[in-house]
């Protein structure tokens, strides 16, 4: 980035190292500013590359493991190439990234990025057929609202298969989610993405989920103002600008008692 004194503004120039000398002379002068040019080259901070492999210190929010945990029957095997991708973990880059995942041999730890809460853990072990998952758990801390081991297992599988390995997956939407919930709304609160969805029904032997009351959820959604005209073109933009703050508040209050903190 250089400042063009004649044009009176900044200009971003991408060039080769050989041409950089001529550009520096053009914008900062010749022999008179040779010392300035030298200092620019030596003292200018170089951008630090972001680490590709996540570690415990890659994210500022990383709470200790919960004392209350429940065992999950997560079983899977991976090739060395697949496990190398799992081992890289996941570092949040934007607000929509809801998970922070890192590997500390032999455990893969999965945290919520916004709160830092530790939600899942998987222990891996090398075997004759590759790397296999031999132990896993899910948090049962009071701040974590899930009581369904089956759904925890489905979310854990999705996080590894879709978020770490990049495989095409369908996001499991709980079967007891109120029908009035807009498609994709719950998924965005969990992973911040837009995968195809499927209904996930827990068995009768499972403890089930602790969801907000369907009538409460429906009543909160019904408070959204209804546009009087068909949402087309500029009407859609106007409606989104008008209703977005209320919509965001509704999303927050409707899911603040769901599975994930």
C-alpha positions as CSV (number, residue, x, y, z in Angstrom):
1,X,0.0,0.0,0.0
2,X,1.5,3.3,-1.0
3,X,0.3,6.9,-1.0
4,X,0.0,8.7,-4.3
5,X,0.8,12.4,-3.5
6,X,-0.3,13.6,-6.9
7,X,-3.5,11.7,-7.0
8,X,-4.2,12.4,-3.3
9,X,-5.2,8.9,-2.4
10,X,-4.0,5.4,-1.6
11,X,-3.2,2.8,-4.2
12,X,-2.7,-0.9,-3.8
13,X,0.0,-2.1,-6.1
14,X,1.0,-5.8,-6.6
15,X,4.4,-6.2,-8.2
16,X,7.6,-8.2,-8.4
17,X,10.6,-7.6,-6.1
18,X,12.6,-6.3,-9.1
19,X,10.1,-3.6,-9.9
20,X,9.6,-2.6,-6.2
21,X,12.8,-0.5,-6.3
22,X,11.5,1.7,-9.1
23,X,8.1,2.0,-7.3
24,X,9.8,3.1,-4.0
25,X,11.9,5.7,-5.9
26,X,8.8,6.9,-7.7
27,X,6.8,7.5,-4.5
28,X,9.5,8.3,-2.0
29,X,12.2,10.0,-4.0
30,X,15.7,9.0,-5.1
31,X,19.0,9.2,-3.2
32,X,17.7,11.7,-0.8
33,X,15.3,9.2,0.7
34,X,17.5,6.1,0.4
35,X,17.6,5.8,4.2
36,X,13.8,6.0,4.5
37,X,13.4,3.3,1.8
38,X,15.8,1.1,3.6
39,X,14.0,1.5,6.9
40,X,10.7,0.8,5.2
41,X,12.1,-2.5,4.0
42,X,13.6,-3.5,7.3
43,X,11.1,-2.2,9.9
44,X,7.8,-2.7,8.2
45,X,6.0,-5.5,10.0
46,X,5.4,-8.5,7.7
47,X,1.9,-10.0,7.9
48,X,2.0,-13.2,10.0
49,X,0.6,-16.2,8.3
50,X,-2.3,-17.8,10.1
51,X,-1.4,-21.2,11.4
52,X,-3.1,-24.0,9.5
53,X,-3.1,-26.4,12.4
54,X,-5.3,-25.5,15.3
55,X,-3.9,-25.7,18.8
56,X,-5.3,-24.9,22.2
57,X,-3.9,-21.4,22.0
58,X,-5.3,-20.7,18.6
59,X,-8.5,-19.3,20.1
60,X,-8.9,-17.0,23.0
61,X,-11.9,-18.8,24.5
62,X,-11.1,-22.3,25.5
63,X,-12.7,-23.4,28.8
64,X,-11.5,-26.5,30.8
65,X,-13.2,-29.8,30.3
66,X,-16.6,-30.2,32.0
67,X,-16.8,-32.4,35.1
68,X,-20.1,-33.8,34.1
69,X,-19.8,-35.9,30.9
70,X,-21.6,-38.8,29.3
71,X,-20.0,-41.5,27.1
72,X,-20.9,-41.6,23.4
73,X,-20.7,-44.7,21.3
74,X,-18.9,-42.9,18.4
75,X,-17.2,-45.5,16.3
76,X,-15.4,-44.6,13.1
77,X,-12.1,-45.4,11.3
78,X,-10.1,-43.1,9.0
79,X,-7.1,-43.4,6.7
80,X,-3.9,-41.6,7.5
81,X,-4.7,-39.0,5.0
82,X,-8.2,-38.4,6.4
83,X,-6.9,-38.3,10.0
84,X,-4.3,-35.7,9.0
85,X,-7.1,-33.5,7.9
86,X,-9.0,-34.1,11.2
87,X,-5.8,-33.4,13.2
88,X,-5.7,-29.9,11.6
89,X,-8.8,-29.0,13.5
90,X,-10.9,-25.8,12.9
91,X,-10.1,-22.2,13.8
92,X,-13.0,-19.7,13.7
93,X,-12.5,-17.0,11.1
94,X,-15.8,-15.1,11.3
95,X,-18.9,-14.8,13.4
96,X,-20.6,-17.6,11.6
97,X,-18.0,-20.1,12.7
98,X,-19.6,-21.6,15.8
99,X,-17.0,-24.2,16.6
100,X,-13.3,-24.3,17.7
101,X,-11.7,-27.8,17.2
102,X,-8.2,-28.8,18.0
103,X,-6.2,-32.0,18.5
104,X,-4.0,-32.9,21.4
105,X,-2.8,-36.4,21.1
106,X,-4.7,-38.6,21.5
107,X,-7.8,-36.5,22.0
108,X,-9.8,-34.3,19.6
109,X,-11.5,-31.5,21.5
110,X,-14.5,-29.7,20.2
111,X,-15.5,-26.3,21.8
112,X,-18.1,-23.7,21.1
113,X,-16.3,-20.6,19.7
114,X,-18.5,-17.9,21.3
115,X,-18.5,-19.2,24.8
116,X,-15.4,-21.5,24.7
117,X,-17.4,-24.3,26.4
118,X,-16.1,-27.8,25.8
119,X,-18.8,-29.9,24.3
120,X,-17.3,-33.1,22.8
121,X,-14.1,-35.1,23.0
122,X,-12.9,-38.1,20.9
123,X,-9.9,-40.3,21.6
124,X,-8.2,-41.8,18.6
125,X,-5.9,-44.8,18.3
126,X,-3.8,-46.1,15.4
127,X,-4.7,-49.6,14.2
128,X,-4.0,-52.0,11.4
129,X,-6.8,-50.5,9.3
130,X,-6.0,-46.9,10.0
131,X,-6.9,-44.6,12.8
132,X,-10.0,-45.5,14.8
133,X,-12.1,-43.7,17.4
134,X,-12.0,-45.7,20.7
135,X,-13.5,-43.3,23.2
136,X,-15.8,-40.3,23.1
137,X,-17.9,-38.1,25.4
138,X,-20.4,-35.2,25.4
139,X,-20.7,-32.5,28.0
140,X,-23.5,-32.6,30.6
141,X,-22.6,-29.4,32.2
142,X,-25.7,-27.5,33.4
143,X,-25.0,-24.7,30.9
144,X,-25.3,-27.3,28.0
145,X,-28.9,-28.1,27.4
146,X,-28.7,-31.4,25.6
147,X,-30.0,-34.5,27.2
148,X,-30.0,-36.7,24.1
149,X,-27.0,-38.9,23.6
150,X,-28.3,-39.9,20.2
151,X,-28.5,-36.4,18.9
152,X,-25.1,-35.5,20.4
153,X,-23.7,-38.5,18.4
154,X,-25.4,-37.2,15.2
155,X,-23.9,-33.7,15.7
156,X,-20.4,-35.0,16.5
157,X,-20.5,-37.2,13.4
158,X,-21.6,-34.2,11.3
159,X,-18.9,-31.9,12.7
160,X,-16.1,-34.4,11.8
161,X,-17.5,-35.5,8.5
162,X,-18.7,-32.2,7.1
163,X,-16.7,-29.5,8.9
164,X,-13.3,-31.3,9.1
165,X,-13.3,-33.7,6.2
166,X,-15.5,-31.6,3.9
167,X,-17.8,-34.4,2.9
168,X,-21.3,-33.7,1.6
169,X,-23.7,-34.2,4.5
170,X,-27.2,-33.4,5.6
171,X,-27.6,-31.5,8.8
172,X,-29.7,-33.4,11.4
173,X,-32.6,-31.3,12.6
174,X,-34.3,-32.6,15.8
175,X,-37.6,-34.2,15.1
176,X,-39.3,-32.4,18.0
177,X,-38.4,-28.9,16.6
178,X,-41.6,-26.9,16.2
179,X,-42.9,-27.1,12.6
180,X,-43.3,-23.3,12.7
181,X,-39.5,-22.9,12.9
182,X,-38.2,-21.4,9.6
183,X,-36.0,-23.9,7.6
184,X,-32.3,-23.4,8.3
185,X,-32.8,-21.3,11.5
186,X,-31.8,-23.9,14.0
187,X,-28.9,-25.0,11.8
188,X,-27.5,-21.5,11.7
189,X,-27.6,-21.3,15.5
190,X,-25.6,-24.5,15.7
191,X,-23.1,-24.4,12.9
192,X,-23.7,-21.1,11.0
193,X,-24.0,-22.8,7.7
194,X,-26.6,-23.8,5.1
195,X,-26.3,-27.5,4.5
196,X,-29.3,-29.6,3.3
197,X,-31.3,-30.8,6.2
198,X,-32.9,-34.0,7.4
199,X,-35.2,-34.7,10.4
200,X,-33.6,-36.6,13.2
201,X,-35.9,-38.7,15.4
202,X,-34.6,-40.0,18.7
203,X,-35.6,-43.5,19.8
204,X,-38.0,-44.1,22.7
205,X,-35.1,-45.3,24.9
206,X,-33.2,-42.0,24.5
207,X,-33.6,-39.4,27.2
208,X,-34.8,-36.9,24.5
209,X,-34.0,-33.2,24.1
210,X,-34.6,-30.2,26.3
211,X,-36.3,-27.8,23.9
212,X,-38.1,-24.5,24.4
213,X,-41.8,-25.1,24.6
214,X,-43.2,-25.3,21.1
215,X,-46.0,-22.8,22.0
216,X,-43.5,-20.3,23.3
217,X,-41.4,-20.7,20.1
218,X,-44.5,-20.2,17.9
219,X,-45.7,-17.2,19.9
220,X,-42.4,-15.5,19.6
221,X,-42.2,-16.1,15.9
222,X,-45.8,-14.8,15.5
223,X,-44.6,-11.4,16.8
224,X,-42.7,-10.7,13.6
225,X,-44.5,-8.1,11.5
226,X,-46.1,-9.5,8.3
227,X,-45.3,-7.6,5.1
228,X,-48.5,-6.5,3.4
229,X,-47.1,-6.9,-0.1
230,X,-45.3,-9.7,-1.9
231,X,-41.6,-9.7,-1.2
232,X,-40.1,-9.0,-4.6
233,X,-37.1,-7.0,-5.6
234,X,-36.8,-3.8,-3.7
235,X,-39.7,-4.8,-1.5
236,X,-37.6,-7.7,-0.1
237,X,-34.7,-5.4,0.7
238,X,-37.0,-2.9,2.4
239,X,-38.6,-5.6,4.4
240,X,-35.3,-7.1,5.5
241,X,-34.0,-3.7,6.6
242,X,-37.2,-3.0,8.5
243,X,-37.6,-6.4,10.3
244,X,-33.9,-7.5,10.7
245,X,-33.4,-6.2,14.3
246,X,-36.6,-7.8,15.5
247,X,-35.8,-11.0,13.6
248,X,-32.4,-11.3,15.2
249,X,-33.9,-10.8,18.7
250,X,-36.5,-13.4,18.0
251,X,-33.8,-15.9,16.9
252,X,-31.7,-15.2,20.0
253,X,-34.6,-15.5,22.5
254,X,-36.1,-18.6,20.8
255,X,-32.8,-20.6,20.9
256,X,-31.2,-19.3,24.1
257,X,-32.5,-22.5,25.8
258,X,-31.6,-24.9,23.1
259,X,-28.8,-27.5,23.0
260,X,-25.8,-25.3,22.5
261,X,-24.6,-22.5,24.7
